[in-house]
Amino acid sequence: MIPALLNEVIPPEIRKPSGKQFSFRRRKGIPQNENPGDCGVYSAKYAECLALGVVFEGLSDRNVQALRLKMAAEIYDEVPDLYAQFNF
């Protein structure tokens, strides 16, 4: 499905049309959350760990609320810098 979408929206001079399917691997040992409202925290922390090259450990339903608050505080700390940068 994705190659067909790419073929449709990207001009052939930019991307050679292809019918080849994407391959993927399922990773094992990834923490799973029970509360469906926590998937954003899990996803963001997993992406952060992959980007930093660190092990994705220590995340569980027991500590997800603390991580959510920590993430919110980190975002809040960035707001003054963005405000100054873009002159809102």
C-alpha positions in Angstrom: 0.0 0.0 0.0 2.7 2.5 0.9 4.7 2.1 -2.3 1.5 2.7 -4.3 0.8 5.9 -2.3 4.4 7.1 -2.9 4.1 6.3 -6.6 0.9 8.4 -6.8 2.1 11.5 -4.9 5.8 11.7 -5.8 6.7 12.6 -9.4 8.7 10.0 -11.2 11.6 12.4 -11.8 12.1 12.7 -8.0 11.4 9.0 -7.1 11.6 6.0 -9.4 8.2 4.3 -9.2 8.3 1.0 -7.5 6.0 -1.9 -6.6 8.5 -3.4 -4.1 7.0 -3.8 -0.7 8.7 -2.5 2.4 10.3 -5.0 4.8 10.1 -4.8 8.5 11.2 -6.7 11.6 9.3 -6.9 14.9 11.6 -6.1 17.8 11.4 -8.4 20.9 11.5 -7.3 24.5 9.9 -4.0 24.0 7.9 -2.9 27.1 4.1 -2.9 26.5 1.6 -0.7 28.2 -1.7 -1.8 29.5 -3.4 1.6 29.6 -4.2 2.7 26.0 -3.8 6.4 27.1 -0.1 5.9 27.7 1.0 4.9 24.2 2.2 8.4 23.4 4.6 8.4 26.3 5.9 4.9 25.4 6.3 5.9 21.8 8.1 9.1 22.5 10.5 7.5 25.0 11.2 4.6 22.6 12.0 7.0 19.8 14.3 9.0 22.2 16.1 5.8 23.3 16.6 4.8 19.6 17.9 8.2 18.7 20.4 8.3 21.6 21.4 4.6 21.2 20.5 3.7 24.7 18.6 0.6 26.0 14.8 1.0 26.4 14.5 -0.2 30.0 12.8 1.1 33.1 9.6 2.1 31.5 6.5 0.5 32.9 2.9 1.3 33.7 4.0 2.0 37.3 6.3 4.9 36.4 4.6 6.3 33.2 2.9 9.1 35.1 6.2 10.4 36.4 7.7 10.2 32.9 4.6 12.1 31.5 5.2 14.9 34.1 8.9 15.0 33.3 8.2 15.2 29.6 5.7 18.0 30.2 8.2 19.9 32.3 10.9 19.5 29.6 8.5 20.9 27.0 7.5 23.8 29.2 11.2 24.7 29.8 11.6 25.0 26.0 8.7 27.4 25.5 10.6 30.6 26.5 13.3 29.8 24.0 10.8 29.3 21.3 8.9 32.4 22.3 12.1 34.5 22.0 13.2 32.8 18.8 10.0 33.4 16.9 8.9 36.7 18.5 5.4 35.5 19.4 
